[in-house]
Amino acid sequence: MNSFQFLVALTASFGGLLFGYEVGVMNVVLVMDAFRIFFKFHHWNGDGLDEKGQPTKDVANMMYRDLKEADNKATLEGLITSSFVLGALCGALMATYLGEKYGRQRTIMIGACIFTCGAVIQGLSARSWVMIAVGRLITGLSIGCNGVLCPTYISEVAPAKIRGTLSSCYQLMTTFGIIVAAVINSIVWYYTNVKPEGLGKARSNIWEEVSNFEWRFALLFQVVPGLGLALLMCFLPKSPRWLCSKDRDEEAVEVLAKLNATSTSDELVQSELKAIQEDVAATRAAGSSSFGELFSPVIRRRTFITFLMQLFQQWTGINVIMYYQSQIYNEIGFTKFMSTVVLPIINNFVNFISTFPGMWGIERLGRKTLLVIGSLMMMVFHISTWAFSTQTSKGKTWQYLAVASIFLMVFSFAWTWGPVPWVYQAEVFPLRVRVKGSAVGTVSNFLNNWIIAFVGPALMKAWSTKTFLLFAAACLLAWVYSQFYVIECKGVSIDEMDAKMAGKA
């Protein structure tokens, strides 16, 4: 791999950074006082809480606002958070048509512009949860579309030997985006929610707004990575496979030469071009593809594996943790500062660092092995999180053990179930139906993500930390699926894959 190939893959994976920031930003925004008052999740009569989060009448000891929860909080939280995922679901369906008609590179660039528009709508929302939900739905359209096309684009420009490693850069940048959101917005939260003005002073209007700078800044900051990706994609080459499919072979060979840092007459370039041309010719000979072809005898098992892999990825419970972790830490018994600033940043850093072992293991251990190991580890740590959380009234040791279990669960996810589904769906399908197959997987991901995001607040309110037992059961099912149904595709050619998936090998 040369430096240009790496830069192309890294730049395209910035689509994951947009996804990560959008996931991470809501965890902090949802606990910002101004946001909760503005959208009537809570109201405030002027009372305050001390450093430990206990009500106090001593103004000198007041650290935070003592907000009172409204009856519709869980429902509105679920609607606002999940609207983004609903948009992503639609975007994934659009990706198939747009990616084949306009190309991967151009569609990713357009998607980044759409993301920017959605960020502006969110940050400028008027006093209605509908407007911010619409803004998140629009950013979701971009994330869903690019969630299909970014890994596909990377897999089509990456060298075959390290295709899995480079494709997993998308997941790496997703985790990095979550860190960026946590660090920036935790700093904003600290300076606007700790010892705010008005503590201890009775308010005649309990719904009166406080400064909305904090949450508007957090949401408008998404414009920066959105425009950044759009501009960077202008300088990346088009997919050589897509160019050949449009009879633009001369452009394709130039792109291959640039990617391999050599001349167009080089033997390696000509060999890659010939392989792509043969694949395109075979695709054309078979006629235009359709979604129905994904359920043909040779391909349908790949479709089911991909759909279920993304389903189980979401039902590991990872996004309940990432969306609502501050509220989970508070439920376990930590202070507001620890729950909102310290613990989320540590957890998001664990998530980011843990992605690197996955980039190493995905080529050496294989896709299936990572799924099997990850399922068992996550199941164990979900159970331990619940068990330790039931003992937190006995002292801080149990609180820290519960949080350590959450961190270990995130670690278990980040190097196994985090990258594998995205890599798997980008490489397991033939070129003829690759985008359509990836779209099915991405739709499954965002459909189940939407369900999780919507019901998450209600589950946590009704079951508290018992919710982790539900996800432990899902991880057990994921282990059964991985062990007995998933087919390993590491180092397997398309022809060999056809035989394996049809049950002939």
Buried (B, 14 or more C-beta within 10 A) or exposed (E): BEEBBBEBBBBBBBBBBBBBBBBBBBBBBBBBBBBBBBBBBBBBBBBBBBBEBEEBEEEEBBBBBBBEEBEEBBBBBBBBBBBBBBBBBBBBBBBBEBBBEBBBBBBBBBBBBBBBBBBBBBBEBEEEBEBBBBBBBBBBBBBBBBBBBBBBBBBBBBBEEBBBBBBBBBBBBBBBBBBBBBBBBBEBBEEBBBEBEEBBEEBEEBEEEBEBEBBBBBBBBBBEBBBBBBEBBEEBBBBBBBBBBBEBBEBBBBBBBBBBEBEBEBEEBBEBBEEBBEBBEEBEEEEEBEBEBBEEEBBBBBBBBBBBBBBBBBBBBBBBBBBBBBBBBBBBBBBBBBBBBBBBBBBBBBBBBBBBBBBEBBBEBBBBBBBBBBBBBBBBBBBBBBBBBEEBEEEEEBBBBBBBBBBBBBBBBBBBBBBBBBBBBBBBBBBBBBBBBBBBBBBBBBBBBBBBBBBBBBBBBEEBBEBBBBBBBBBBBBBEBBEEEBBEBBEBEBEEBBEBBBEEE
